[in-house]
């Protein structure tokens, strides 16, 4: 689950709320607490905050606009680096210039020139596909005719390098034609045309001239078994069940070997942390190399035209003029996810769904993870909340509703600030509902970063954004989780890190783990953040921490008959152990032999991992863990050491920086 980072802004929203709270007297609070539904709660807060502010008008663009002079200075710096053959720094400066360059009619030529300049850097860096894309953007934005022969020639050579021979031939022809519009001398034009003709003649000899197929993206992890009929993001080895104490939760419907992919789910909604808005794509969270700017603001960037189109056709079309206001209030990322759920869909989408929305928590019927109704039905703990908590979140929802009225989201619904239409009240109630459920159902999106020190390399997981996943949110917490999750873009993949038996709970981790925190600290954290008391096996049996396991002199041998734990001290000279559950005996010789081989096998697998051969290392660690699981019962230091290594290997398959 996601822990909210500290908010940033000119005035923290909690300060604004405290000021609003002080305007309410005891009778106002009584009135609010007795309101029967969220529509009336929104109306109660909204009319007190915004009824006398006048027409909301258009969004406030202050601090959000492009800056042409700044773009030209950045372009100039990029050119300096290009002339020094420092192409990576040149790309960075040209990219900043693009983010700041206005996309109005009078600036399009400059925009096209910056794209062309960056394409030259990318060509020198042998990043041919991105160079081709930048050349097309330069042409689309009106790159000067007298210079086009340069970009056509560069594009032809990029196509040659990527074995797109048919496209290369067309680009060389376009280069020859463009030379007629160049300002070159007649001799220079003839020389270049001759060079092109030689190239065309050579290519024409190839009767099978074609574009070679390009390598596709890295394949998405495949589910173990087949998709679950009720929850298609999950494997059919996962069963979602309901119990009064656990609520909806996941269990294994059959035995599952370690390392199986149990869930692959696209985020329903995602928000990138503000500090990564120029280093990662705001839509897919990919690390940016040659960012594509938003035409209206300089606060977000995209990895390519596809992500830009998706954003501008949905959420960013609404949020673009609001970003300065949203950032200035310092609202947390979970609040922004609550808003994003609305802005990525048109008003009509939610109005049409209104009859289907309910608060049912038990599973019934087929679930489609990408459908809003499944998100809406996630737990909110509404009945456990105080009046003050509900009031605070209603204030945030009313503020978002006010912001949305500044945009065209409610086009045709009336713009009178003093009146809220039924549709506007409905959207306000959804915003409040999102704020309630996101608190317990949002997840961090992370990437793995390699940190190089003098003599070693360390990996660290970095929080870059937040997402909500309706199916993943159904997995309960354990301080000894049986799965690890990682991200590819904003999609999440879940794999089990130990063998699972049929009927066993499939649990993930909300933060506290028994190896690193004592029971008291874990319980306090979970009660404070997630409002429940953990009853996992690590808490019920008060398992020792990692440090405590180092000095533990006992072994927990798995009874070969009933599979329960038989505790044996390492000083014992007995080779036969008696089980107090089934009253039968287990020979310890096989277990002792396994323990003798463990260290050697672990070192061999660790060596593979240190060389970044994660797939092979994972295979070795999983085999070792299955062997340990057959003979030992956790908690046991070697077992968890192996499990941690499996977790590290699996995490290497996700986002990287």
C-alpha positions as CSV (number, residue, x, y, z in Angstrom):
1,X,0.0,0.0,0.0
2,X,1.0,3.6,-0.4
3,X,2.3,5.9,2.3
4,X,1.6,9.6,1.4
5,X,4.7,11.7,1.0
6,X,4.8,15.2,2.6
7,X,2.8,17.7,0.6
8,X,4.4,20.7,-1.0
9,X,2.8,24.1,-1.7
10,X,2.4,27.7,-0.7
11,X,-0.2,26.8,2.0
12,X,-0.9,23.3,3.1
13,X,-4.5,22.4,2.5
14,X,-4.9,21.4,6.2
15,X,-4.3,25.1,7.0
16,X,-7.2,26.1,4.7
17,X,-9.4,23.5,6.2
18,X,-8.6,24.6,9.8
19,X,-9.7,28.1,8.8
20,X,-12.9,26.8,7.3
21,X,-13.5,24.5,10.3
22,X,-13.3,27.6,12.6
23,X,-16.2,29.2,10.8
24,X,-18.5,26.4,11.8
25,X,-20.3,26.3,15.2
26,X,-21.6,23.3,17.1
27,X,-25.0,23.4,15.4
28,X,-23.3,23.5,12.0
29,X,-21.4,20.4,12.8
30,X,-24.5,18.7,14.1
31,X,-26.3,19.5,10.9
32,X,-23.4,18.2,8.8
33,X,-23.1,14.9,10.8
34,X,-26.9,14.2,10.3
35,X,-26.8,14.7,6.6
36,X,-28.1,11.5,4.9
37,X,-25.9,11.3,1.8
38,X,-22.7,12.6,0.2
39,X,-24.6,14.9,-2.2
40,X,-25.9,16.9,0.7
41,X,-22.5,16.9,2.4
42,X,-21.0,18.4,-0.8
43,X,-23.7,21.0,-1.0
44,X,-23.3,21.9,2.7
45,X,-19.5,22.6,2.3
46,X,-19.6,24.0,-1.2
47,X,-22.2,26.7,-0.5
48,X,-20.2,27.9,2.5
49,X,-16.9,28.1,0.7
50,X,-17.7,29.2,-2.8
51,X,-21.2,30.7,-3.0
52,X,-20.0,34.3,-2.9
53,X,-16.9,34.0,-5.1
54,X,-18.5,34.9,-8.3
55,X,-18.1,33.3,-11.7
56,X,-15.2,30.8,-11.5
57,X,-14.3,31.6,-15.1
58,X,-11.3,29.9,-16.8
59,X,-8.5,28.1,-15.1
60,X,-5.6,30.2,-13.7
61,X,-2.6,29.8,-16.1
62,X,-0.2,31.8,-13.9
63,X,3.1,29.9,-13.6
64,X,1.8,27.3,-16.1
65,X,2.5,29.1,-19.4
66,X,5.3,28.6,-21.9
67,X,8.3,31.0,-22.0
68,X,9.7,31.7,-25.5
69,X,12.7,33.7,-24.3
70,X,13.6,31.0,-21.8
71,X,13.3,28.4,-24.6
72,X,15.6,30.3,-26.9
73,X,18.3,30.5,-24.1
74,X,18.0,26.7,-23.5
75,X,18.2,26.1,-27.2
76,X,21.4,28.2,-27.3
77,X,22.9,26.1,-24.5
78,X,22.0,22.9,-26.2
79,X,23.8,24.1,-29.4
80,X,26.9,24.8,-27.3
81,X,26.9,21.3,-26.0
82,X,26.3,19.9,-29.5
83,X,29.3,21.8,-30.9
84,X,31.4,20.2,-28.1
85,X,30.1,16.7,-29.2
86,X,28.4,16.4,-25.8
87,X,25.3,15.0,-27.3
88,X,23.6,13.8,-24.1
89,X,23.7,17.2,-22.5
90,X,22.6,18.7,-25.8
91,X,19.5,16.4,-25.8
92,X,18.7,17.5,-22.2
93,X,18.9,21.2,-23.0
94,X,17.0,20.9,-26.3
95,X,14.3,18.9,-24.4
96,X,14.0,21.7,-21.8
97,X,13.7,24.2,-24.6
98,X,10.9,22.2,-26.1
99,X,9.0,22.0,-22.8
100,X,9.1,25.8,-22.5
101,X,8.6,26.8,-26.2
102,X,5.2,28.2,-26.9
103,X,3.1,26.3,-29.4
104,X,1.4,29.3,-30.8
105,X,1.5,30.1,-34.5
106,X,4.3,32.6,-34.2
107,X,6.6,30.1,-32.4
108,X,6.1,27.0,-34.5
109,X,9.1,27.5,-36.6
110,X,11.3,27.8,-33.6
111,X,9.7,24.7,-32.2
112,X,10.4,22.8,-35.4
113,X,14.1,23.9,-35.4
114,X,14.5,22.7,-31.8
115,X,13.1,19.3,-32.7
116,X,15.4,19.1,-35.7
117,X,18.4,20.0,-33.6
118,X,17.5,17.3,-31.0
119,X,17.1,14.8,-33.8
120,X,20.7,15.5,-34.9
121,X,21.9,14.7,-31.3
122,X,19.9,11.5,-31.2
123,X,21.3,10.5,-34.6
124,X,24.8,10.9,-33.2
125,X,23.9,8.9,-30.2
126,X,22.6,6.1,-32.5
127,X,19.1,6.5,-31.1
128,X,17.6,6.2,-34.6
129,X,13.9,5.7,-33.8
130,X,13.7,8.7,-31.6
131,X,15.6,10.7,-34.2
132,X,13.1,9.7,-36.8
133,X,10.2,10.7,-34.5
134,X,11.7,14.2,-33.9
135,X,12.3,14.7,-37.6
136,X,8.6,14.0,-38.2
137,X,7.6,16.5,-35.5
138,X,9.9,19.1,-37.0
139,X,8.2,18.7,-40.4
140,X,4.7,18.7,-38.8
141,X,5.5,22.0,-37.2
142,X,6.6,23.7,-40.4
143,X,10.4,23.2,-40.5
144,X,11.8,25.7,-43.0
145,X,11.8,24.5,-46.6
146,X,15.3,25.6,-47.3
147,X,16.6,23.3,-44.5
148,X,14.4,20.2,-45.1
149,X,17.0,18.5,-47.2
150,X,19.1,18.1,-44.0
151,X,16.3,16.3,-42.0
152,X,15.3,14.1,-45.0
153,X,18.9,13.0,-45.4
154,X,19.2,12.3,-41.7
155,X,16.0,10.4,-41.7
156,X,17.1,8.3,-44.6
157,X,20.3,7.3,-42.8
158,X,18.3,6.5,-39.7
159,X,16.1,4.2,-41.7
160,X,19.2,2.5,-43.2
161,X,20.7,2.0,-39.8
162,X,17.4,0.3,-38.6
163,X,17.2,-1.8,-41.8
164,X,14.0,0.0,-43.0
165,X,15.3,0.0,-46.5
166,X,12.1,0.8,-48.4
167,X,11.5,3.8,-46.1
168,X,15.2,4.8,-46.6
169,X,14.8,4.8,-50.4
170,X,11.7,7.2,-50.1
171,X,13.6,9.5,-47.8
172,X,16.6,9.7,-50.1
173,X,14.2,10.6,-53.0
174,X,12.7,13.3,-50.8
175,X,16.2,14.6,-50.0
176,X,16.9,15.1,-53.7
177,X,13.6,17.0,-54.2
178,X,14.2,19.2,-51.2
179,X,17.6,20.3,-52.5
180,X,15.8,22.4,-55.0
181,X,14.4,24.6,-52.2
182,X,17.7,24.8,-50.4
183,X,19.8,28.0,-50.3
184,X,22.9,26.0,-51.4
185,X,25.0,27.0,-54.4
186,X,24.4,25.1,-57.7
187,X,27.7,23.2,-57.3
188,X,26.9,22.2,-53.8
189,X,23.4,21.0,-54.8
190,X,24.8,19.0,-57.7
191,X,27.4,17.4,-55.5
192,X,24.8,16.3,-52.9
193,X,22.3,15.2,-55.6
194,X,25.1,13.0,-57.2
195,X,25.8,11.4,-53.8
196,X,22.1,10.7,-53.4
197,X,21.8,9.2,-56.9
198,X,24.7,6.9,-56.2
199,X,22.9,5.7,-53.0
200,X,19.6,5.3,-54.9
201,X,21.3,3.3,-57.7
202,X,22.9,0.9,-55.2
203,X,19.6,0.4,-53.4
204,X,17.7,-0.1,-56.6
205,X,19.8,-3.2,-57.4
206,X,18.1,-4.9,-54.5
207,X,15.0,-6.5,-56.0
208,X,13.7,-7.5,-52.5
209,X,14.0,-4.0,-50.9
210,X,11.8,-4.0,-47.8
211,X,11.5,-2.8,-44.2
212,X,12.7,-5.4,-41.7
213,X,10.3,-6.1,-38.9
214,X,11.2,-4.2,-35.7
215,X,11.7,-5.9,-32.4
216,X,8.6,-5.5,-30.2
217,X,8.4,-4.4,-26.7
218,X,9.5,-6.7,-23.9
219,X,6.7,-9.3,-23.5
220,X,4.3,-8.8,-20.6
221,X,4.6,-11.4,-17.9
222,X,2.1,-14.3,-18.5
223,X,-0.3,-15.4,-15.8
224,X,0.1,-18.8,-14.2
225,X,-2.6,-21.0,-15.6
226,X,-5.3,-19.0,-17.3
227,X,-7.2,-15.8,-16.4
228,X,-9.7,-16.0,-13.6
229,X,-13.3,-16.0,-14.8
230,X,-14.5,-13.6,-12.2
231,X,-11.3,-11.4,-11.9
232,X,-9.5,-11.5,-15.2
233,X,-6.4,-9.7,-14.0
234,X,-5.7,-12.6,-11.7
235,X,-4.8,-16.2,-12.4
236,X,-7.4,-18.9,-12.0
237,X,-5.2,-20.2,-9.2
238,X,-6.4,-17.3,-7.2
239,X,-9.9,-17.4,-5.6
240,X,-11.5,-14.2,-4.1
241,X,-13.6,-15.1,-1.1
242,X,-15.5,-13.3,1.6
243,X,-15.5,-13.7,5.4
244,X,-16.8,-11.4,8.1
245,X,-13.3,-10.9,9.7
246,X,-11.2,-10.7,6.6
247,X,-13.6,-9.1,4.2
248,X,-12.9,-10.0,0.6
249,X,-9.5,-11.7,0.4
250,X,-7.5,-14.0,-1.9
251,X,-6.7,-17.7,-1.4
252,X,-4.9,-20.3,-3.5
253,X,-7.5,-22.4,-5.4
254,X,-4.8,-25.1,-5.9
255,X,-1.1,-25.7,-5.1
256,X,1.1,-23.0,-6.7
257,X,4.9,-23.3,-7.2
258,X,7.1,-20.4,-6.1
259,X,7.7,-17.7,-8.7
260,X,4.3,-18.0,-10.4
261,X,2.7,-14.9,-11.8
262,X,-0.6,-14.6,-10.0
263,X,-1.8,-11.1,-11.1
264,X,-1.1,-8.7,-14.0
265,X,-3.2,-5.6,-13.7
266,X,-3.3,-2.2,-15.5
267,X,-3.8,0.7,-13.2
268,X,-7.3,2.1,-13.1
269,X,-5.8,5.6,-12.4
270,X,-2.2,6.8,-11.9
271,X,-0.5,10.0,-10.9
272,X,3.2,10.8,-11.2
273,X,4.9,12.6,-8.3
274,X,5.4,16.2,-9.1
275,X,9.2,16.0,-8.8
276,X,9.4,13.5,-11.7
277,X,7.2,15.5,-14.1
278,X,10.2,16.3,-16.4
279,X,12.1,13.0,-16.0
280,X,9.2,10.5,-16.5
281,X,6.2,10.3,-18.8
282,X,3.1,11.6,-17.0
283,X,1.0,8.9,-18.7
284,X,3.0,5.6,-18.6
285,X,5.8,6.6,-16.1
286,X,8.5,5.6,-18.5
287,X,11.9,7.3,-18.0
288,X,12.2,10.1,-20.5
289,X,15.0,10.3,-23.0
290,X,13.5,12.8,-25.5
291,X,10.4,14.1,-23.9
292,X,7.4,15.4,-25.9
293,X,5.8,18.5,-24.4
294,X,2.2,19.3,-23.7
295,X,1.1,22.1,-26.1
296,X,-0.5,24.1,-23.2
297,X,1.8,23.9,-20.2
298,X,5.4,23.2,-19.2
299,X,4.5,21.1,-16.1
300,X,4.3,17.6,-17.7
301,X,6.0,15.7,-20.4
302,X,5.4,12.5,-22.4
303,X,7.6,9.7,-23.7
304,X,5.9,9.8,-27.2
305,X,3.0,10.9,-29.2
306,X,0.8,8.0,-28.2
307,X,0.9,8.9,-24.5
308,X,0.5,12.5,-25.3
309,X,-2.7,11.8,-27.3
310,X,-4.1,9.6,-24.5
311,X,-3.5,12.4,-21.9
312,X,-4.8,15.2,-24.1
313,X,-8.0,13.4,-25.0
314,X,-8.8,12.7,-21.3
315,X,-7.4,13.8,-18.0
316,X,-4.8,16.4,-19.0
317,X,-7.3,18.3,-21.2
318,X,-9.1,19.0,-17.9
319,X,-6.1,19.2,-15.5
320,X,-3.7,21.3,-17.6
321,X,-5.1,24.8,-16.6
322,X,-5.6,23.6,-13.0
323,X,-2.1,22.4,-12.2
324,X,-0.8,25.6,-10.7
325,X,-3.8,25.8,-8.3
326,X,-3.6,22.1,-7.5
327,X,0.1,22.2,-6.8
328,X,-0.1,25.4,-4.8
329,X,-2.5,23.9,-2.3
330,X,-0.1,21.0,-1.6
331,X,-2.7,18.2,-1.7
332,X,-1.3,14.8,-1.5
333,X,-0.9,12.3,-4.4
334,X,-3.7,10.2,-3.0
335,X,-6.0,13.2,-3.4
336,X,-4.8,13.8,-6.9
337,X,-5.6,10.1,-7.8
338,X,-9.1,10.7,-6.5
339,X,-9.4,13.6,-9.0
340,X,-7.7,11.7,-11.8
341,X,-10.4,8.9,-11.6
342,X,-12.9,11.6,-12.6
343,X,-10.9,13.6,-15.2
344,X,-9.9,10.6,-17.2
345,X,-13.6,9.9,-18.1
346,X,-16.2,12.3,-19.5
347,X,-19.2,13.3,-17.3
348,X,-21.6,11.1,-19.3
349,X,-19.6,8.0,-18.4
350,X,-20.4,8.4,-14.7
351,X,-23.9,9.6,-15.2
352,X,-24.7,6.4,-17.2
353,X,-23.1,4.3,-14.4
354,X,-25.0,5.9,-11.6
355,X,-27.8,3.2,-11.3
356,X,-25.1,0.5,-10.9
357,X,-23.2,2.0,-8.0
358,X,-23.6,0.5,-4.6
359,X,-21.6,-0.2,-1.4
360,X,-21.7,-4.0,-1.7
361,X,-18.5,-5.6,-0.3
362,X,-19.2,-9.3,-1.0
363,X,-18.2,-10.7,-4.4
364,X,-21.0,-11.4,-6.8
365,X,-20.9,-12.1,-10.5
366,X,-18.1,-11.4,-13.1
367,X,-15.7,-8.6,-12.3
368,X,-13.9,-6.5,-15.0
369,X,-10.9,-4.8,-13.3
370,X,-10.9,-1.9,-15.7
371,X,-14.5,-1.0,-14.9
372,X,-15.3,1.8,-12.5
373,X,-17.9,-0.2,-10.5
374,X,-15.2,-2.5,-9.1
375,X,-13.2,0.5,-7.9
376,X,-16.2,2.1,-6.4
377,X,-17.0,-1.0,-4.3
378,X,-13.6,-1.1,-2.6
379,X,-13.5,-0.7,1.2
380,X,-13.8,2.9,2.6
381,X,-14.3,2.3,6.4
382,X,-16.9,5.0,6.2
383,X,-18.7,3.8,9.4
384,X,-15.4,4.0,11.4
385,X,-14.7,7.6,10.4
386,X,-15.2,10.6,12.6
387,X,-17.3,13.7,11.6
388,X,-14.1,15.7,11.5
389,X,-12.5,13.2,9.0
390,X,-15.6,13.2,6.7
391,X,-15.7,17.0,6.9
392,X,-12.0,17.4,5.9
393,X,-12.4,15.1,2.9
394,X,-15.7,16.7,1.9
395,X,-13.8,20.0,1.9
396,X,-11.2,18.6,-0.5
397,X,-14.0,17.1,-2.7
398,X,-15.8,20.5,-2.8
399,X,-12.5,22.2,-3.7
400,X,-12.0,19.8,-6.6
401,X,-15.6,20.3,-7.7
402,X,-14.9,24.1,-7.8
403,X,-11.8,23.5,-9.9
404,X,-13.7,21.3,-12.3
405,X,-16.3,24.1,-12.8
406,X,-13.4,26.3,-14.0
407,X,-12.9,23.9,-16.9
408,X,-15.2,22.6,-19.6
409,X,-15.8,19.3,-17.8
410,X,-19.4,20.3,-17.1
411,X,-20.0,21.9,-20.5
412,X,-23.7,22.5,-20.9
413,X,-24.5,21.9,-17.2
414,X,-24.7,25.5,-16.2
415,X,-22.0,27.7,-14.8
416,X,-23.7,29.6,-12.0
417,X,-21.3,29.4,-9.0
418,X,-24.1,29.6,-6.5
419,X,-26.0,26.7,-7.9
420,X,-24.9,23.1,-8.3
421,X,-26.7,20.9,-10.8
422,X,-27.6,17.4,-10.0
423,X,-24.8,16.1,-12.2
424,X,-22.3,18.4,-10.4
425,X,-23.5,17.3,-7.0
426,X,-23.1,13.6,-8.2
427,X,-19.6,14.2,-9.3
428,X,-18.8,15.9,-6.0
429,X,-20.2,12.9,-4.2
430,X,-18.0,10.6,-6.3
431,X,-14.9,12.7,-5.5
432,X,-15.7,12.3,-1.8
433,X,-16.1,8.6,-2.2
434,X,-12.8,8.3,-4.0
435,X,-11.1,10.2,-1.2
436,X,-12.5,7.7,1.3
437,X,-11.5,4.6,-0.6
438,X,-8.1,5.7,-1.9
439,X,-6.7,6.1,1.6
440,X,-6.8,2.3,2.0
441,X,-6.5,1.1,-1.6
442,X,-3.7,3.2,-3.4
443,X,-0.3,1.7,-4.1
444,X,3.1,3.1,-4.7
445,X,4.5,2.8,-8.2
446,X,8.3,2.4,-8.0
447,X,11.4,1.8,-10.0
448,X,14.6,0.1,-9.3
449,X,17.8,2.3,-9.3
450,X,21.4,1.0,-9.3
451,X,23.7,3.0,-7.0
452,X,27.4,2.5,-7.6
453,X,29.8,3.0,-4.7
454,X,33.6,2.6,-4.7
455,X,33.7,-1.2,-4.7
456,X,30.1,-2.3,-4.9
457,X,26.6,-1.8,-6.4
458,X,23.4,-1.4,-4.4
459,X,19.8,-1.4,-5.6
460,X,17.2,0.8,-4.1
461,X,13.5,1.0,-4.8
462,X,12.3,4.6,-5.5
463,X,8.7,5.8,-5.2
464,X,7.8,7.7,-8.4
465,X,4.0,7.8,-8.3
466,X,0.8,6.2,-7.1
467,X,-1.9,4.0,-8.7
468,X,-5.1,2.2,-7.8
469,X,-5.6,-1.4,-8.8
470,X,-9.1,-2.8,-8.0
471,X,-8.1,-6.5,-8.0
472,X,-4.7,-6.1,-6.2
473,X,-6.5,-4.1,-3.5
474,X,-8.4,-7.3,-2.6
475,X,-5.2,-9.0,-1.3
476,X,-4.9,-8.7,2.5
477,X,-1.8,-7.8,4.5
478,X,0.7,-10.1,6.2
479,X,3.9,-9.2,8.0
480,X,5.2,-12.3,6.3
481,X,3.8,-11.8,2.7
482,X,3.8,-14.6,0.3
483,X,4.0,-12.4,-2.8
484,X,6.1,-9.5,-4.2
485,X,4.8,-6.9,-6.6
486,X,6.7,-4.8,-9.2
487,X,5.7,-2.5,-11.9
488,X,6.1,-2.2,-15.7
489,X,5.1,1.3,-16.5
490,X,1.9,1.7,-14.4
491,X,0.9,-2.0,-14.6
492,X,1.6,-4.2,-11.7
493,X,2.8,-7.8,-11.7
494,X,2.5,-10.0,-8.6
495,X,4.5,-13.2,-8.1
496,X,4.6,-15.6,-5.1
497,X,7.9,-15.9,-3.2
498,X,7.1,-19.2,-1.7
499,X,5.2,-22.4,-2.6
500,X,1.5,-22.1,-1.9
501,X,-0.9,-24.8,-0.8
502,X,-4.5,-25.0,-1.8
503,X,-6.6,-22.9,0.5
504,X,-3.7,-20.8,1.8
505,X,-4.2,-17.1,2.0
506,X,-2.4,-15.0,-0.7
507,X,-1.1,-12.0,1.1
508,X,0.9,-8.9,0.3
509,X,2.5,-6.4,2.5
510,X,1.3,-2.9,3.5
511,X,4.7,-1.8,4.9
512,X,5.7,-3.4,8.2
513,X,7.5,-6.7,7.9
514,X,8.3,-9.0,10.8
515,X,12.0,-9.3,9.9
516,X,12.7,-5.6,10.3
517,X,10.2,-4.5,13.0
518,X,9.0,-6.0,16.3
519,X,5.4,-6.9,16.6
520,X,4.5,-3.9,18.8
521,X,5.8,-1.4,16.2
522,X,4.1,-3.2,13.3
523,X,0.7,-3.4,15.0
524,X,0.9,0.3,15.9
525,X,1.7,1.3,12.3
526,X,-1.1,-0.8,10.8
527,X,-3.7,0.5,13.3
528,X,-2.7,4.1,12.6
529,X,-2.6,3.9,8.8
530,X,-5.0,1.1,7.9
531,X,-7.3,0.8,10.9
532,X,-7.0,-2.9,11.6
533,X,-5.2,-5.2,14.0
534,X,-3.0,-7.7,12.2
535,X,-3.6,-11.4,12.9
536,X,-1.1,-12.9,10.5
537,X,1.0,-15.9,11.7
538,X,4.0,-13.7,12.3
539,X,2.0,-11.6,14.7
540,X,0.0,-14.4,16.3
541,X,3.2,-16.4,17.0
542,X,5.3,-13.2,17.6
543,X,8.1,-14.3,15.2
544,X,11.6,-13.1,15.9
545,X,13.1,-10.2,13.9
546,X,16.1,-10.7,11.6
547,X,18.5,-9.7,14.3
548,X,16.9,-12.1,16.8
549,X,17.0,-15.0,14.3
550,X,20.8,-14.6,14.1
551,X,21.2,-15.8,17.7
552,X,18.4,-18.4,17.6
553,X,19.8,-21.9,18.4
554,X,16.7,-23.9,17.5
555,X,15.4,-25.4,14.2
556,X,11.8,-25.8,13.2
557,X,11.8,-29.2,11.4
558,X,8.7,-30.0,9.2
559,X,7.1,-33.2,10.4
560,X,7.1,-35.6,7.5
561,X,3.6,-36.9,8.6
562,X,1.4,-33.9,9.6
563,X,3.7,-31.1,8.2
564,X,3.6,-29.2,11.5
565,X,6.8,-27.8,13.1
566,X,9.0,-29.8,15.4
567,X,11.3,-27.6,17.4
568,X,14.8,-29.0,17.8
569,X,17.8,-27.3,19.4
570,X,21.1,-27.2,17.4
571,X,22.9,-28.7,20.4
572,X,20.7,-31.9,20.3
573,X,22.5,-35.1,19.4
574,X,19.2,-36.9,18.6
575,X,18.5,-37.9,15.0
576,X,14.9,-38.8,15.6
577,X,12.4,-36.0,16.5
578,X,8.9,-36.6,18.0
579,X,6.0,-34.6,16.8
580,X,3.6,-33.4,19.6
581,X,0.7,-33.0,17.1
582,X,0.6,-36.3,15.4
583,X,2.7,-38.2,17.9
584,X,4.8,-39.7,15.2
585,X,8.6,-39.5,14.6
586,X,10.6,-37.8,11.8
587,X,14.2,-38.8,10.9
588,X,16.4,-35.7,10.9
589,X,19.2,-36.9,8.7
590,X,17.7,-35.7,5.4
591,X,17.1,-32.2,7.0
592,X,20.6,-32.0,8.3
593,X,22.0,-32.9,4.9
594,X,19.9,-30.2,3.3
595,X,21.3,-27.6,5.7
596,X,24.8,-28.7,4.9
597,X,24.2,-28.0,1.2
598,X,22.3,-24.8,1.7
599,X,25.2,-22.4,2.1
600,X,27.0,-23.7,-1.0
601,X,23.9,-23.4,-3.1
602,X,23.0,-20.0,-1.8
603,X,26.5,-18.6,-2.6
604,X,26.3,-20.0,-6.1
605,X,23.0,-18.3,-6.7
606,X,24.1,-15.1,-5.1
607,X,27.1,-15.0,-7.4
608,X,24.7,-15.1,-10.4
609,X,22.7,-12.3,-8.9
610,X,25.7,-10.1,-8.3
611,X,26.5,-10.5,-12.0
612,X,23.0,-9.3,-12.8
613,X,22.0,-12.7,-14.2
614,X,18.7,-12.4,-12.4
615,X,16.7,-15.0,-14.3
616,X,19.2,-17.7,-13.7
617,X,19.8,-16.7,-10.1
618,X,16.0,-16.7,-9.5
619,X,15.7,-20.2,-10.8
620,X,18.5,-21.4,-8.4
621,X,17.0,-19.5,-5.4
622,X,13.5,-20.9,-6.1
623,X,14.9,-24.4,-6.2
624,X,16.7,-23.8,-2.9
625,X,13.6,-22.3,-1.2
626,X,11.4,-25.2,-2.3
627,X,14.0,-27.6,-0.8
628,X,14.1,-25.6,2.5
629,X,10.3,-25.4,2.5
630,X,10.1,-29.2,2.3
631,X,12.2,-29.7,5.4
632,X,11.8,-26.6,7.6
633,X,9.0,-24.4,8.9
634,X,9.5,-20.6,9.1
635,X,10.7,-18.5,10.8
636,X,14.2,-19.7,9.9
637,X,17.1,-17.3,8.9
638,X,18.3,-19.2,5.9
639,X,14.8,-19.6,4.6
640,X,14.1,-15.9,4.8
641,X,17.5,-15.0,3.4
642,X,16.7,-17.0,0.4
643,X,13.2,-15.5,0.2
644,X,14.7,-12.0,0.2
645,X,17.0,-12.9,-2.6
646,X,14.0,-14.1,-4.6
647,X,12.3,-10.8,-3.9
648,X,15.3,-8.9,-5.2
649,X,15.5,-11.0,-8.4
650,X,11.8,-10.5,-9.2
651,X,12.0,-6.8,-8.5
652,X,14.7,-6.5,-11.2
653,X,12.1,-7.4,-13.8
654,X,10.2,-4.1,-13.2
655,X,10.8,-0.4,-13.9
656,X,14.4,0.6,-13.9
657,X,16.3,3.9,-14.0
